[in-house]
């Protein structure tokens, strides 16, 4: 578990260097799960016992302009990608819901068709882009 925490810190430092050296350019960076997935996995794997470092790690995460939580039932997620198991997906979804409130995620209810979900994401992007 220590390795996961160290990997997150290294990734955050590298990402912050990237942002620093990118300067004032208009950048759009799209991340699947971003750094929040590290935190969720730490909480999941440690069953919250050793996750005391999470607030420190959270403070190091650059705040995105838009953070989305794609809400999908564990059964539907398992149909799309069958390598994680329903119990894991259910527990992780609950943790994301909890973290979502803290991190200001905008929830998008995933649709059966991925193209419909993509349209909902585009609408959220248009709202902040102005």
C-alpha positions in Angstrom: 0.0 0.0 0.0 2.9 2.3 0.7 3.9 1.9 -2.9 0.5 3.1 -4.1 0.8 6.2 -2.0 4.3 6.9 -3.1 3.3 6.4 -6.7 0.5 8.9 -6.3 2.9 11.5 -4.8 5.4 11.0 -7.7 2.6 11.2 -10.3 1.3 14.4 -8.6 4.7 16.0 -8.6 5.3 15.1 -12.2 1.9 16.4 -13.2 2.4 19.7 -11.3 5.8 20.1 -13.1 4.1 19.5 -16.4 1.5 22.2 -15.6 4.1 24.6 -14.4 6.2 24.2 -17.6 3.2 24.3 -19.8 2.8 27.9 -18.6 -0.2 30.0 -19.5 -1.1 28.1 -22.7 -4.7 27.1 -23.1 -4.6 23.4 -22.4 -7.4 20.9 -22.3 -6.3 17.8 -20.5 -8.8 14.9 -20.4 -8.1 12.3 -17.7 -9.8 9.0 -17.2 -10.3 8.8 -13.4 -7.7 11.5 -12.8 -5.9 11.2 -9.4 -9.1 10.6 -7.5 -9.0 6.9 -8.5 -5.8 6.5 -6.6 -7.5 7.8 -3.4 -10.6 5.6 -4.0 -8.4 2.5 -4.4 -6.4 3.4 -1.3 -9.6 3.7 0.7 -10.9 0.5 -0.8 -7.8 -1.6 -0.2 -7.1 -0.3 3.3 -10.8 -0.5 4.3 -10.3 3.1 5.4 -7.9 2.1 8.2 -4.7 3.5 6.8 -6.2 6.1 4.6 -5.3 8.9 7.0 -2.9 10.3 4.3 -5.8 10.9 1.9 -6.5 14.5 3.1 -2.8 15.4 2.5 -2.9 13.7 -0.9 -6.1 15.4 -1.8 -4.6 18.8 -1.1 -1.8 18.0 -3.6 -4.3 17.2 -6.4 -4.7 20.1 -8.9 -8.4 21.1 -8.9 -9.8 20.4 -12.4 -12.2 22.8 -14.1 -14.6 20.0 -14.6 -14.8 16.7 -12.7 -17.4 14.2 -13.8 -18.7 11.0 -12.2 -20.2 8.7 -14.7 -22.8 6.9 -12.6 -23.5 3.4 -13.9 -24.8 0.4 -12.2 -22.2 -2.2 -11.2 -24.1 -4.8 -13.4 -24.0 -2.5 -16.4 -20.3 -1.7 -15.8 -19.6 -5.4 -15.5 -21.3 -6.1 -18.8 -19.0 -3.6 -20.5 -15.8 -4.8 -18.9 -15.8 -8.2 -17.1 -12.6 -8.1 -15.1 -13.4 -6.5 -11.8 -16.3 -8.3 -10.2 -19.7 -6.9 -8.9 -18.6 -6.6 -5.2 -15.6 -4.5 -6.1 -17.6 -2.3 -8.5 -20.3 -1.8 -6.0 -17.9 -0.8 -3.2 -15.9 1.5 -5.5 -19.1 3.2 -6.7 -20.1 3.9 -3.1 -16.6 5.4 -2.4 -16.8 7.5 -5.6 -20.2 8.8 -4.5 -18.7 9.8 -1.1 -15.7 11.4 -2.7 -17.8 13.1 -5.3 -19.4 15.3 -2.7 -16.0 16.4 -1.3 -14.4 17.0 -4.7 -17.4 18.6 -6.5 -18.0 16.0 -9.1 -20.9 16.6 -11.4 -22.8 13.3 -11.8 -23.8 12.1 -15.2 -26.1 9.1 -15.3 -24.5 6.8 -17.9 -26.8 5.8 -20.8 -27.0 2.4 -22.4 -25.4 3.8 -25.6 -22.0 5.3 -25.1 -22.7 7.9 -27.7 -25.6 9.2 -25.6 -23.3 9.4 -22.5 -20.7 11.3 -24.7 -23.3 13.9 -25.6 -24.1 14.5 -21.9 -20.3 15.0 -21.2 -20.1 17.4 -24.1 -23.0 19.5 -22.6 -21.1 19.7 -19.3 -18.0 20.9 -21.1 -19.9 23.5 -23.1 -21.3 24.9 -19.8 -17.9 25.7 -18.4 -16.3 26.6 -21.7 -18.9 29.4 -22.2 
